[in-house]
């Protein structure tokens, strides 16, 4: 069995942004040379998420509206966490969206269902953050 590890870095130009990262993860898989196994992709920051869904802009706007209703960014003083930072909403949104995804690797490709793609969801942006890609297999 072999193991591969790489960090992908992102810097969103706004506080919240959904970034399509399937091509970068596929490039990691090619670089790894692994043909059969598992690929873990996880956000390395508590105010960011990695998720799988359809690459459809309307759906991405739906996520933004839905999460903002569940954990609104403002007013900042509604959260006990906010003091040094103003990102309590980002922590809550990340809990809902999740930390990571695991994708089967079959015949050297990510084994997706129809329409599935990988996304990095920045929830408290404007600084560099990273995603870990860990692939194990043969």
N, CA, C and O atoms as a GROMACS GRO file, in nm:
protein
  552
    1UNK      N    1   0.085  -0.119   0.000
    1UNK     CA    2   0.000   0.000   0.000
    1UNK      C    3   0.089   0.124   0.000
    1UNK      O    4   0.194   0.127   0.065
    2UNK      N    5   0.046   0.225  -0.073
    2UNK     CA    6   0.117   0.353  -0.080
    2UNK      C    7   0.033   0.463  -0.019
    2UNK      O    8  -0.089   0.450  -0.004
    3UNK      N    9   0.100   0.571   0.016
    3UNK     CA   10   0.033   0.686   0.075
    3UNK      C   11   0.083   0.813   0.008
    3UNK      O   12   0.202   0.823  -0.025
    4UNK      N   13  -0.005   0.908  -0.012
    4UNK     CA   14   0.027   1.036  -0.077
    4UNK      C   15  -0.038   1.146   0.006
    4UNK      O   16  -0.150   1.131   0.055
    5UNK      N   17   0.034   1.258   0.021
    5UNK     CA   18  -0.018   1.372   0.097
    5UNK      C   19   0.021   1.502   0.028
    5UNK      O   20   0.136   1.520  -0.013
    6UNK      N   21  -0.076   1.592   0.014
    6UNK     CA   22  -0.047   1.724  -0.041
    6UNK      C   23  -0.144   1.824   0.018
    6UNK      O   24  -0.260   1.793   0.044
    7UNK      N   25  -0.095   1.946   0.038
    7UNK     CA   26  -0.180   2.056   0.084
    7UNK      C   27  -0.209   2.148  -0.034
    7UNK      O   28  -0.119   2.188  -0.107
    8UNK      N   29  -0.335   2.182  -0.050
    8UNK     CA   30  -0.378   2.279  -0.149
    8UNK      C   31  -0.412   2.408  -0.075
    8UNK      O   32  -0.482   2.404   0.027
    9UNK      N   33  -0.365   2.520  -0.124
    9UNK     CA   34  -0.386   2.648  -0.056
    9UNK      C   35  -0.485   2.733  -0.135
    9UNK      O   36  -0.483   2.736  -0.258
   10UNK      N   37  -0.572   2.803  -0.061
   10UNK     CA   38  -0.673   2.890  -0.121
   10UNK      C   39  -0.678   3.021  -0.044
   10UNK      O   40  -0.654   3.025   0.077
   11UNK      N   41  -0.710   3.128  -0.115
   11UNK     CA   42  -0.733   3.257  -0.051
   11UNK      C   43  -0.854   3.321  -0.117
   11UNK      O   44  -0.844   3.379  -0.226
   12UNK      N   45  -0.967   3.310  -0.051
   12UNK     CA   46  -1.091   3.366  -0.104
   12UNK      C   47  -1.085   3.518  -0.098
   12UNK      O   48  -1.031   3.576  -0.004
   13UNK      N   49  -1.141   3.581  -0.199
   13UNK     CA   50  -1.140   3.727  -0.206
   13UNK      C   51  -1.256   3.791  -0.133
   13UNK      O   52  -1.271   3.913  -0.132
   14UNK      N   53  -1.340   3.708  -0.071
   14UNK     CA   54  -1.452   3.758   0.008
   14UNK      C   55  -1.469   3.669   0.130
   14UNK      O   56  -1.406   3.564   0.141
   15UNK      N   57  -1.554   3.712   0.220
   15UNK     CA   58  -1.570   3.637   0.346
   15UNK      C   59  -1.616   3.494   0.322
   15UNK      O   60  -1.562   3.401   0.382
   16UNK      N   61  -1.714   3.475   0.236
   16UNK     CA   62  -1.763   3.340   0.205
   16UNK      C   63  -1.755   3.316   0.056
   16UNK      O   64  -1.791   3.402  -0.025
   17UNK      N   65  -1.707   3.197   0.020
   17UNK     CA   66  -1.693   3.165  -0.122
   17UNK      C   67  -1.688   3.014  -0.137
   17UNK      O   68  -1.626   2.944  -0.058
   18UNK      N   69  -1.755   2.964  -0.240
   18UNK     CA   70  -1.749   2.822  -0.274
   18UNK      C   71  -1.656   2.808  -0.394
   18UNK      O   72  -1.677   2.869  -0.498
   19UNK      N   73  -1.551   2.726  -0.377
   19UNK     CA   74  -1.449   2.709  -0.480
   19UNK      C   75  -1.450   2.564  -0.527
   19UNK      O   76  -1.437   2.472  -0.447
   20UNK      N   77  -1.466   2.546  -0.657
   20UNK     CA   78  -1.466   2.412  -0.718
   20UNK      C   79  -1.322   2.360  -0.719
   20UNK      O   80  -1.236   2.420  -0.783
   21UNK      N   81  -1.296   2.249  -0.649
   21UNK     CA   82  -1.158   2.199  -0.638
   21UNK      C   83  -1.140   2.060  -0.698
   21UNK      O   84  -1.033   2.000  -0.682
   22UNK      N   85  -1.241   2.007  -0.767
   22UNK     CA   86  -1.225   1.874  -0.826
   22UNK      C   87  -1.102   1.864  -0.916
   22UNK      O   88  -1.028   1.766  -0.904
   23UNK      N   89  -1.075   1.961  -1.005
   23UNK     CA   90  -0.957   1.948  -1.091
   23UNK      C   91  -0.825   1.938  -1.012
   23UNK      O   92  -0.737   1.861  -1.051
   24UNK      N   93  -0.812   2.014  -0.903
   24UNK     CA   94  -0.689   2.007  -0.823
   24UNK      C   95  -0.676   1.872  -0.755
   24UNK      O   96  -0.566   1.818  -0.745
   25UNK      N   97  -0.788   1.815  -0.707
   25UNK     CA   98  -0.784   1.685  -0.641
   25UNK      C   99  -0.753   1.576  -0.744
   25UNK      O  100  -0.677   1.484  -0.715
   26UNK      N  101  -0.811   1.587  -0.863
   26UNK     CA  102  -0.780   1.491  -0.969
   26UNK      C  103  -0.632   1.497  -1.007
   26UNK      O  104  -0.571   1.393  -1.034
   27UNK      N  105  -0.574   1.616  -1.009
   27UNK     CA  106  -0.431   1.630  -1.037
   27UNK      C  107  -0.347   1.561  -0.929
   27UNK      O  108  -0.245   1.500  -0.958
   28UNK      N  109  -0.391   1.572  -0.804
   28UNK     CA  110  -0.322   1.502  -0.695
   28UNK      C  111  -0.327   1.351  -0.716
   28UNK      O  112  -0.228   1.281  -0.694
   29UNK      N  113  -0.441   1.301  -0.757
   29UNK     CA  114  -0.455   1.157  -0.780
   29UNK      C  115  -0.360   1.111  -0.890
   29UNK      O  116  -0.295   1.007  -0.875
   30UNK      N  117  -0.352   1.185  -0.998
   30UNK     CA  118  -0.258   1.150  -1.106
   30UNK      C  119  -0.115   1.151  -1.052
   30UNK      O  120  -0.037   1.059  -1.078
   31UNK      N  121  -0.081   1.256  -0.978
   31UNK     CA  122   0.053   1.270  -0.919
   31UNK      C  123   0.086   1.154  -0.825
   31UNK      O  124   0.201   1.111  -0.818
   32UNK      N  125  -0.014   1.104  -0.754
   32UNK     CA  126   0.008   0.996  -0.658
   32UNK      C  127   0.038   0.863  -0.725
   32UNK      O  128   0.108   0.780  -0.669
   33UNK      N  129  -0.016   0.843  -0.846
   33UNK     CA  130   0.001   0.716  -0.915
   33UNK      C  131  -0.084   0.603  -0.860
   33UNK      O  132  -0.074   0.489  -0.906
   34UNK      N  133  -0.168   0.633  -0.762
   34UNK     CA  134  -0.251   0.530  -0.699
   34UNK      C  135  -0.370   0.500  -0.791
   34UNK      O  136  -0.436   0.591  -0.842
   35UNK      N  137  -0.397   0.372  -0.810
   35UNK     CA  138  -0.503   0.326  -0.900
   35UNK      C  139  -0.628   0.279  -0.826
   35UNK      O  140  -0.740   0.293  -0.877
   36UNK      N  141  -0.609   0.223  -0.708
   36UNK     CA  142  -0.721   0.169  -0.629
   36UNK      C  143  -0.701   0.210  -0.483
   36UNK      O  144  -0.594   0.187  -0.426
   37UNK      N  145  -0.802   0.270  -0.423
   37UNK     CA  146  -0.788   0.310  -0.284
   37UNK      C  147  -0.892   0.411  -0.243
   37UNK      O  148  -1.006   0.408  -0.289
   38UNK      N  149  -0.851   0.502  -0.153
   38UNK     CA  150  -0.940   0.605  -0.100
   38UNK      C  151  -0.869   0.740  -0.102
   38UNK      O  152  -0.749   0.749  -0.080
   39UNK      N  153  -0.948   0.843  -0.127
   39UNK     CA  154  -0.897   0.980  -0.129
   39UNK      C  155  -0.974   1.062  -0.026
   39UNK      O  156  -1.095   1.078  -0.036
   40UNK      N  157  -0.902   1.112   0.073
   40UNK     CA  158  -0.959   1.200   0.176
   40UNK      C  159  -0.925   1.344   0.138
   40UNK      O  160  -0.811   1.374   0.104
   41UNK      N  161  -1.023   1.431   0.144
   41UNK     CA  162  -1.002   1.574   0.121
   41UNK      C  163  -1.066   1.646   0.238
   41UNK      O  164  -1.187   1.641   0.256
   42UNK      N  165  -0.984   1.715   0.318
   42UNK     CA  166  -1.041   1.784   0.434
   42UNK      C  167  -0.986   1.924   0.454
   42UNK      O  168  -0.869   1.952   0.428
   43UNK      N  169  -1.076   2.009   0.502
   43UNK     CA  170  -1.038   2.146   0.536
   43UNK      C  171  -0.951   2.142   0.661
   43UNK      O  172  -0.982   2.072   0.757
   44UNK      N  173  -0.844   2.218   0.660
   44UNK     CA  174  -0.750   2.221   0.772
   44UNK      C  175  -0.776   2.341   0.864
   44UNK      O  176  -0.693   2.374   0.948
   45UNK      N  177  -0.890   2.404   0.847
   45UNK     CA  178  -0.925   2.522   0.927
   45UNK      C  179  -1.068   2.507   0.975
   45UNK      O  180  -1.154   2.458   0.902
   46UNK      N  181  -1.094   2.550   1.096
   46UNK     CA  182  -1.222   2.530   1.162
   46UNK      C  183  -1.332   2.618   1.104
   46UNK      O  184  -1.450   2.598   1.136
   47UNK      N  185  -1.297   2.714   1.021
   47UNK     CA  186  -1.399   2.801   0.961
   47UNK      C  187  -1.405   2.782   0.809
   47UNK      O  188  -1.431   2.876   0.735
   48UNK      N  189  -1.381   2.658   0.766
   48UNK     CA  190  -1.393   2.622   0.624
   48UNK      C  191  -1.446   2.480   0.615
   48UNK      O  192  -1.438   2.403   0.711
   49UNK      N  193  -1.499   2.445   0.499
   49UNK     CA  194  -1.560   2.315   0.479
   49UNK      C  195  -1.518   2.257   0.345
   49UNK      O  196  -1.482   2.331   0.253
   50UNK      N  197  -1.524   2.126   0.333
   50UNK     CA  198  -1.513   2.056   0.205
   50UNK      C  199  -1.638   1.971   0.193
   50UNK      O  200  -1.676   1.900   0.286
   51UNK      N  201  -1.703   1.978   0.077
   51UNK     CA  202  -1.824   1.900   0.057
   51UNK      C  203  -1.834   1.854  -0.088
   51UNK      O  204  -1.763   1.905  -0.175
   52UNK      N  205  -1.922   1.759  -0.112
   52UNK     CA  206  -1.950   1.710  -0.247
   52UNK      C  207  -2.095   1.741  -0.281
   52UNK      O  208  -2.186   1.717  -0.201
   53UNK      N  209  -2.114   1.796  -0.401
   53UNK     CA  210  -2.249   1.817  -0.451
   53UNK      C  211  -2.238   1.854  -0.598
   53UNK      O  212  -2.132   1.840  -0.660
   54UNK      N  213  -2.348   1.901  -0.654
   54UNK     CA  214  -2.358   1.941  -0.793
   54UNK      C  215  -2.287   2.075  -0.815
   54UNK      O  216  -2.292   2.163  -0.728
   55UNK      N  217  -2.220   2.091  -0.928
   55UNK     CA  218  -2.156   2.218  -0.962
   55UNK      C  219  -2.258   2.307  -1.033
   55UNK      O  220  -2.254   2.325  -1.155
   56UNK      N  221  -2.348   2.363  -0.954
   56UNK     CA  222  -2.456   2.443  -1.007
   56UNK      C  223  -2.468   2.570  -0.924
   56UNK      O  224  -2.491   2.563  -0.803
   57UNK      N  225  -2.454   2.684  -0.988
   57UNK     CA  226  -2.447   2.812  -0.915
   57UNK      C  227  -2.573   2.841  -0.835
   57UNK      O  228  -2.564   2.898  -0.726
   58UNK      N  229  -2.690   2.803  -0.886
   58UNK     CA  230  -2.813   2.825  -0.810
   58UNK      C  231  -2.812   2.750  -0.678
   58UNK      O  232  -2.856   2.802  -0.576
   59UNK      N  233  -2.763   2.627  -0.681
   59UNK     CA  234  -2.752   2.547  -0.558
   59UNK      C  235  -2.656   2.613  -0.461
   59UNK      O  236  -2.680   2.615  -0.340
   60UNK      N  237  -2.546   2.668  -0.513
   60UNK     CA  238  -2.448   2.734  -0.426
   60UNK      C  239  -2.511   2.857  -0.359
   60UNK      O  240  -2.483   2.884  -0.242
   61UNK      N  241  -2.593   2.931  -0.432
   61UNK     CA  242  -2.663   3.045  -0.372
   61UNK      C  243  -2.765   2.997  -0.267
   61UNK      O  244  -2.786   3.063  -0.165
   62UNK      N  245  -2.827   2.882  -0.294
   62UNK     CA  246  -2.920   2.824  -0.196
   62UNK      C  247  -2.848   2.790  -0.066
   62UNK      O  248  -2.900   2.817   0.043
   63UNK      N  249  -2.728   2.732  -0.076
   63UNK     CA  250  -2.648   2.704   0.044
   63UNK      C  251  -2.625   2.832   0.124
   63UNK      O  252  -2.644   2.836   0.245
   64UNK      N  253  -2.584   2.936   0.053
   64UNK     CA  254  -2.552   3.063   0.120
   64UNK      C  255  -2.674   3.118   0.194
   64UNK      O  256  -2.662   3.158   0.309
   65UNK      N  257  -2.789   3.120   0.130
   65UNK     CA  258  -2.910   3.172   0.195
   65UNK      C  259  -2.952   3.083   0.312
   65UNK      O  260  -2.987   3.133   0.418
   66UNK      N  261  -2.948   2.952   0.292
   66UNK     CA  262  -2.989   2.857   0.396
   66UNK      C  263  -2.900   2.869   0.519
   66UNK      O  264  -2.948   2.878   0.632
   67UNK      N  265  -2.768   2.870   0.496
   67UNK     CA  266  -2.676   2.880   0.610
   67UNK      C  267  -2.687   3.015   0.680
   67UNK      O  268  -2.676   3.022   0.803
   68UNK      N  269  -2.710   3.120   0.605
   68UNK     CA  270  -2.722   3.253   0.666
   68UNK      C  271  -2.848   3.260   0.752
   68UNK      O  272  -2.849   3.331   0.853
   69UNK      N  273  -2.953   3.189   0.715
   69UNK     CA  274  -3.073   3.185   0.800
   69UNK      C  275  -3.046   3.106   0.928
   69UNK      O  276  -3.094   3.142   1.035
   70UNK      N  277  -2.969   2.997   0.916
   70UNK     CA  278  -2.941   2.914   1.034
   70UNK      C  279  -2.843   2.979   1.130
   70UNK      O  280  -2.859   2.970   1.252
   71UNK      N  281  -2.741   3.045   1.076
   71UNK     CA  282  -2.637   3.108   1.159
   71UNK      C  283  -2.598   3.241   1.094
   71UNK      O  284  -2.494   3.249   1.027
   72UNK      N  285  -2.679   3.344   1.113
   72UNK     CA  286  -2.650   3.472   1.049
   72UNK      C  287  -2.518   3.533   1.098
   72UNK      O  288  -2.483   3.524   1.215
   73UNK      N  289  -2.447   3.594   1.005
   73UNK     CA  290  -2.319   3.657   1.038
   73UNK      C  291  -2.337   3.771   1.139
   73UNK      O  292  -2.261   3.783   1.234
   74UNK      N  293  -2.439   3.853   1.117
   74UNK     CA  294  -2.461   3.971   1.201
   74UNK      C  295  -2.598   3.964   1.266
   74UNK      O  296  -2.688   3.899   1.212
   75UNK      N  297  -2.616   4.028   1.379
   75UNK     CA  298  -2.518   4.108   1.452
   75UNK      C  299  -2.414   4.021   1.522
   75UNK      O  300  -2.446   3.914   1.574
   76UNK      N  301  -2.292   4.068   1.521
   76UNK     CA  302  -2.182   3.991   1.578
   76UNK      C  303  -2.202   3.963   1.727
   76UNK      O  304  -2.158   3.860   1.778
   77UNK      N  305  -2.266   4.056   1.797
   77UNK     CA  306  -2.280   4.040   1.942
   77UNK      C  307  -2.384   3.935   1.984
   77UNK      O  308  -2.406   3.916   2.103
   78UNK      N  309  -2.448   3.869   1.888
   78UNK     CA  310  -2.542   3.762   1.923
   78UNK      C  311  -2.470   3.634   1.966
   78UNK      O  312  -2.533   3.542   2.019
   79UNK      N  313  -2.338   3.628   1.944
   79UNK     CA  314  -2.262   3.506   1.973
   79UNK      C  315  -2.165   3.528   2.089
   79UNK      O  316  -2.097   3.631   2.095
   80UNK      N  317  -2.160   3.433   2.179
   80UNK     CA  318  -2.065   3.440   2.290
   80UNK      C  319  -1.921   3.427   2.242
   80UNK      O  320  -1.830   3.484   2.303
   81UNK      N  321  -1.899   3.353   2.135
   81UNK     CA  322  -1.764   3.332   2.082
   81UNK      C  323  -1.700   3.462   2.033
   81UNK      O  324  -1.580   3.483   2.047
   82UNK      N  325  -1.782   3.550   1.976
   82UNK     CA  326  -1.727   3.671   1.918
   82UNK      C  327  -1.676   3.765   2.027
   82UNK      O  328  -1.749   3.802   2.119
   83UNK      N  329  -1.555   3.800   2.015
   83UNK     CA  330  -1.488   3.890   2.108
   83UNK      C  331  -1.360   3.932   2.039
   83UNK      O  332  -1.348   4.045   1.990
   84UNK      N  333  -1.265   3.840   2.036
   84UNK     CA  334  -1.140   3.865   1.963
   84UNK      C  335  -1.165   3.862   1.813
   84UNK      O  336  -1.107   3.941   1.739
   85UNK      N  337  -1.251   3.770   1.769
   85UNK     CA  338  -1.285   3.758   1.627
   85UNK      C  339  -1.436   3.774   1.611
   85UNK      O  340  -1.511   3.773   1.708
   86UNK      N  341  -1.478   3.788   1.486
   86UNK     CA  342  -1.621   3.801   1.458
   86UNK      C  343  -1.670   3.686   1.368
   86UNK      O  344  -1.748   3.708   1.276
   87UNK      N  345  -1.621   3.564   1.396
   87UNK     CA  346  -1.648   3.454   1.305
   87UNK      C  347  -1.725   3.336   1.366
   87UNK      O  348  -1.714   3.224   1.317
   88UNK      N  349  -1.801   3.360   1.470
   88UNK     CA  350  -1.877   3.250   1.531
   88UNK      C  351  -1.970   3.185   1.430
   88UNK      O  352  -1.986   3.063   1.430
   89UNK      N  353  -2.029   3.266   1.344
   89UNK     CA  354  -2.119   3.209   1.243
   89UNK      C  355  -2.046   3.112   1.151
   89UNK      O  356  -2.103   3.011   1.110
   90UNK      N  357  -1.920   3.141   1.119
   90UNK     CA  358  -1.841   3.053   1.032
   90UNK      C  359  -1.818   2.916   1.098
   90UNK      O  360  -1.822   2.813   1.031
   91UNK      N  361  -1.793   2.916   1.227
   91UNK     CA  362  -1.775   2.790   1.300
   91UNK      C  363  -1.904   2.706   1.295
   91UNK      O  364  -1.900   2.585   1.273
   92UNK      N  365  -2.017   2.771   1.316
   92UNK     CA  366  -2.144   2.700   1.313
   92UNK      C  367  -2.177   2.648   1.173
   92UNK      O  368  -2.224   2.535   1.157
   93UNK      N  369  -2.153   2.730   1.073
   93UNK     CA  370  -2.179   2.689   0.934
   93UNK      C  371  -2.091   2.571   0.895
   93UNK      O  372  -2.136   2.480   0.825
   94UNK      N  373  -1.968   2.571   0.940
   94UNK     CA  374  -1.876   2.461   0.911
   94UNK      C  375  -1.926   2.331   0.973
   94UNK      O  376  -1.914   2.224   0.913
   95UNK      N  377  -1.981   2.339   1.093
   95UNK     CA  378  -2.035   2.220   1.158
   95UNK      C  379  -2.145   2.158   1.073
   95UNK      O  380  -2.155   2.036   1.062
   96UNK      N  381  -2.228   2.241   1.013
   96UNK     CA  382  -2.337   2.193   0.928
   96UNK      C  383  -2.284   2.134   0.798
   96UNK      O  384  -2.329   2.029   0.755
   97UNK      N  385  -2.188   2.201   0.734
   97UNK     CA  386  -2.140   2.160   0.603
   97UNK      C  387  -2.037   2.046   0.610
   97UNK      O  388  -2.016   1.975   0.511
   98UNK      N  389  -1.974   2.029   0.723
   98UNK     CA  390  -1.880   1.920   0.738
   98UNK      C  391  -1.736   1.958   0.712
   98UNK      O  392  -1.706   2.063   0.654
   99UNK      N  393  -1.649   1.871   0.756
   99UNK     CA  394  -1.505   1.893   0.750
   99UNK      C  395  -1.440   1.832   0.628
   99UNK      O  396  -1.350   1.891   0.570
  100UNK      N  397  -1.488   1.711   0.587
  100UNK     CA  398  -1.415   1.638   0.484
  100UNK      C  399  -1.507   1.552   0.399
  100UNK      O  400  -1.625   1.532   0.429
  101UNK      N  401  -1.447   1.501   0.292
  101UNK     CA  402  -1.512   1.402   0.207
  101UNK      C  403  -1.412   1.290   0.180
  101UNK      O  404  -1.290   1.312   0.182
  102UNK      N  405  -1.464   1.172   0.156
  102UNK     CA  406  -1.383   1.057   0.116
  102UNK      C  407  -1.441   1.003  -0.013
  102UNK      O  408  -1.561   0.978  -0.023
  103UNK      N  409  -1.355   0.986  -0.112
  103UNK     CA  410  -1.398   0.938  -0.243
  103UNK      C  411  -1.320   0.811  -0.276
  103UNK      O  412  -1.198   0.806  -0.258
  104UNK      N  413  -1.392   0.709  -0.324
  104UNK     CA  414  -1.326   0.588  -0.369
  104UNK      C  415  -1.242   0.619  -0.493
  104UNK      O  416  -1.279   0.704  -0.575
  105UNK      N  417  -1.129   0.550  -0.505
  105UNK     CA  418  -1.045   0.559  -0.624
  105UNK      C  419  -1.054   0.424  -0.694
  105UNK      O  420  -1.022   0.320  -0.637
  106UNK      N  421  -1.098   0.428  -0.820
  106UNK     CA  422  -1.115   0.306  -0.898
  106UNK      C  423  -1.052   0.327  -1.036
  106UNK      O  424  -1.085   0.423  -1.106
  107UNK      N  425  -0.963   0.237  -1.073
  107UNK     CA  426  -0.895   0.248  -1.204
  107UNK      C  427  -0.830   0.384  -1.223
  107UNK      O  428  -0.832   0.439  -1.333
  108UNK      N  429  -0.770   0.438  -1.117
  108UNK     CA  430  -0.696   0.564  -1.125
  108UNK      C  431  -0.782   0.689  -1.136
  108UNK      O  432  -0.730   0.796  -1.171
  109UNK      N  433  -0.913   0.677  -1.107
  109UNK     CA  434  -1.002   0.794  -1.116
  109UNK      C  435  -1.087   0.805  -0.990
  109UNK      O  436  -1.112   0.706  -0.922
  110UNK      N  437  -1.130   0.927  -0.960
  110UNK     CA  438  -1.224   0.947  -0.851
  110UNK      C  439  -1.356   0.883  -0.892
  110UNK      O  440  -1.409   0.912  -1.000
  111UNK      N  441  -1.409   0.798  -0.807
  111UNK     CA  442  -1.528   0.719  -0.840
  111UNK      C  443  -1.653   0.792  -0.793
  111UNK      O  444  -1.711   0.758  -0.690
  112UNK      N  445  -1.694   0.893  -0.870
  112UNK     CA  446  -1.808   0.978  -0.837
  112UNK      C  447  -1.939   0.919  -0.887
  112UNK      O  448  -1.942   0.841  -0.982
  113UNK      N  449  -2.048   0.959  -0.822
  113UNK     CA  450  -2.180   0.938  -0.876
  113UNK      C  451  -2.210   1.048  -0.976
  113UNK      O  452  -2.131   1.141  -0.993
  114UNK      N  453  -2.325   1.039  -1.043
  114UNK     CA  454  -2.360   1.141  -1.141
  114UNK      C  455  -2.361   1.281  -1.079
  114UNK      O  456  -2.418   1.302  -0.972
  115UNK      N  457  -2.298   1.374  -1.145
  115UNK     CA  458  -2.295   1.516  -1.111
  115UNK      C  459  -2.211   1.552  -0.990
  115UNK      O  460  -2.197   1.670  -0.960
  116UNK      N  461  -2.153   1.454  -0.920
  116UNK     CA  462  -2.076   1.486  -0.800
  116UNK      C  463  -1.945   1.557  -0.832
  116UNK      O  464  -1.872   1.518  -0.924
  117UNK      N  465  -1.917   1.661  -0.756
  117UNK     CA  466  -1.794   1.738  -0.765
  117UNK      C  467  -1.753   1.778  -0.623
  117UNK      O  468  -1.835   1.775  -0.531
  118UNK      N  469  -1.626   1.815  -0.606
  118UNK     CA  470  -1.573   1.852  -0.474
  118UNK      C  471  -1.560   2.003  -0.466
  118UNK      O  472  -1.516   2.069  -0.560
  119UNK      N  473  -1.599   2.058  -0.350
  119UNK     CA  474  -1.592   2.202  -0.329
  119UNK      C  475  -1.528   2.234  -0.195
  119UNK      O  476  -1.545   2.164  -0.096
  120UNK      N  477  -1.453   2.343  -0.196
  120UNK     CA  478  -1.400   2.404  -0.074
  120UNK      C  479  -1.492   2.523  -0.045
  120UNK      O  480  -1.513   2.609  -0.131
  121UNK      N  481  -1.546   2.529   0.077
  121UNK     CA  482  -1.637   2.637   0.115
  121UNK      C  483  -1.567   2.722   0.220
  121UNK      O  484  -1.556   2.683   0.336
  122UNK      N  485  -1.522   2.836   0.178
  122UNK     CA  486  -1.460   2.932   0.269
  122UNK      C  487  -1.570   3.007   0.342
  122UNK      O  488  -1.658   3.066   0.279
  123UNK      N  489  -1.566   3.004   0.474
  123UNK     CA  490  -1.671   3.065   0.555
  123UNK      C  491  -1.624   3.187   0.634
  123UNK      O  492  -1.704   3.257   0.696
  124UNK      N  493  -1.492   3.212   0.632
  124UNK     CA  494  -1.436   3.329   0.701
  124UNK      C  495  -1.307   3.367   0.628
  124UNK      O  496  -1.198   3.349   0.681
  125UNK      N  497  -1.321   3.418   0.508
  125UNK     CA  498  -1.209   3.434   0.417
  125UNK      C  499  -1.122   3.555   0.436
  125UNK      O  500  -1.115   3.615   0.544
  126UNK      N  501  -1.055   3.588   0.327
  126UNK     CA  502  -0.963   3.700   0.316
  126UNK      C  503  -0.826   3.669   0.376
  126UNK      O  504  -0.751   3.760   0.410
  127UNK      N  505  -0.794   3.540   0.388
  127UNK     CA  506  -0.659   3.499   0.426
  127UNK      C  507  -0.636   3.358   0.373
  127UNK      O  508  -0.731   3.286   0.342
  128UNK      N  509  -0.509   3.320   0.363
  128UNK     CA  510  -0.475   3.190   0.306
  128UNK      C  511  -0.516   3.077   0.401
  128UNK      O  512  -0.493   3.083   0.522
  129UNK      N  513  -0.576   2.974   0.342
  129UNK     CA  514  -0.613   2.854   0.417
  129UNK      C  515  -0.585   2.733   0.330
  129UNK      O  516  -0.568   2.744   0.209
  130UNK      N  517  -0.580   2.616   0.395
  130UNK     CA  518  -0.539   2.497   0.321
  130UNK      C  519  -0.637   2.382   0.335
  130UNK      O  520  -0.717   2.373   0.429
  131UNK      N  521  -0.626   2.294   0.237
  131UNK     CA  522  -0.701   2.171   0.231
  131UNK      C  523  -0.600   2.058   0.220
  131UNK      O  524  -0.504   2.067   0.145
  132UNK      N  525  -0.622   1.952   0.296
  132UNK     CA  526  -0.535   1.835   0.289
  132UNK      C  527  -0.596   1.732   0.194
  132UNK      O  528  -0.715   1.701   0.202
  133UNK      N  529  -0.512   1.681   0.105
  133UNK     CA  530  -0.550   1.568   0.019
  133UNK      C  531  -0.461   1.452   0.061
  133UNK      O  532  -0.339   1.461   0.052
  134UNK      N  533  -0.523   1.344   0.107
  134UNK     CA  534  -0.452   1.224   0.151
  134UNK      C  535  -0.509   1.107   0.072
  134UNK      O  536  -0.629   1.079   0.079
  135UNK      N  537  -0.424   1.039  -0.001
  135UNK     CA  538  -0.467   0.926  -0.084
  135UNK      C  539  -0.390   0.803  -0.040
  135UNK      O  540  -0.267   0.806  -0.030
  136UNK      N  541  -0.462   0.694  -0.014
  136UNK     CA  542  -0.398   0.569   0.022
  136UNK      C  543  -0.450   0.459  -0.070
  136UNK      O  544  -0.566   0.461  -0.111
  137UNK      N  545  -0.363   0.366  -0.102
  137UNK     CA  546  -0.404   0.257  -0.189
  137UNK      C  547  -0.285   0.198  -0.263
  137UNK      O  548  -0.169   0.213  -0.222
  138UNK      N  549  -0.316   0.132  -0.371
  138UNK     CA  550  -0.212   0.066  -0.451
  138UNK      C  551  -0.218   0.112  -0.595
  138UNK      O  552  -0.139   0.068  -0.678
   0.00000   0.00000   0.00000
